[in-house]
Amino acid sequence: MKVASFLEDIKFNTLKPAVTLLLDTDFSKEIRVVFKKGQVMEDHQAPFAIVVQVIKGNIDFGVNDEIKQLKTGDLVALKPHIVHNLTATEDSVVRLTLSKSDSVKRVKNV
């Protein structure tokens, strides 16, 4: 059994969102992305399907020139290769679920 917390030991980066791998399971990678208000993950895409969940805070989630405001508890699923972006409208903690075949390094480079 593996245990991790999205809300413990939170550390913000000053220039860009902080990306931390919390769990590496047999089928997925569970990543915490911590945003200070105003921080952005510019347009990017994933090679596999992803799930994004707002654990705490508010995020503007952009897809196809449309912005959805995601609040605490909201989640969204995207198919592979869908260009998207995230902007924190307040300090936020986001869960990103990646395919086991995807790379944490790719996310850190966004």
N, C-alpha and C positions, 0 to 999 in steps of 0.2 A: 504494500500500500504506500502511495506517495501522497503527501499533504503539503499544501502551499496556501498562502494568503495573499489576496490582491490588495489588502488594506493595511498590512503590516510593513514596516521598514520602507516606507515610500520616500523616494529621493527624487527631487526635481533637478533637471538640467536647466541652465540659464539660456542656452542658445537654441536648443531643439528638444523635442520630446525624449524622455528617458525610456529606453526599451530594455526589458528584462525577461529572460526565459524563466518561467516559474516551474513548469512541468514539461518533461519530455516523456510522453507515454508511448505505448505500442502503436497508436493510431493517429496521434496529434501532437502538436506543440502548443502549449498554452503560454501566451506572452502577455505581460503587463506593459502598457504604454501609459506613461504619466505625463500629462500636459500641464504647463502653467497657462493661465488665461492668455489667449492671443497666439499661442504657439500653433504651428501649422505642419501638417504632413502634406506636401504638395502632391499634385497629380502623380499617381503611380498605379500599378496593377500587379496582381498576383498570378503566378502560373497555375495555381490550383484554386479551388473554391475556398472561401474564408467565411468566418463568422466574427462579427464585431459586436461587443456588448459594452454599454456604458455602465460601469460599476458604481461610479460616483461622478457627479458633475453634469455638464452639458457640452455637446459637440455638434457643430454644423457638419453634416456628412454630405459631400457633394458627389453626384453621379449624373453624367449626361446633362450638364448645365442645370441640374435641379438640386436644390439643397434641402435636406431633411434635417430638422432639429431633433437630435436624439438626447433624451434626458436619462437620469438614473433609472436603470432597469430595462431600458430599451435595447433591442438587438436587431441586427440586420445581417442577412446572408447574401453573399455575392458569388456569382459564377466566376470561373477563371477568366482572366484577361479583361475584366471590366475596370476601366480607368475611374479612379475615385480619389477624393482628398478629404482631409479632416482638419477642422479648425476648432480649437477650444474656446468656448464663449465664457468659460470660468475654469478654475483649476479642476482637472478631471483625471479619473483613473479609468482606463479602457482595457477590456479583455479582448485579445485577438487570438482566435483559434486558427492555426495553420495546419495544413496537411503534413503528415510525417515526412513527406518528400520535399517540402518547402524548406527554405533557409532563413534562420534568424538573422544572419548577416545581411540578407537582402532587405529586411525590414529596417535594420539599423542604418542602412545606407540611404533610406528614403529622406 
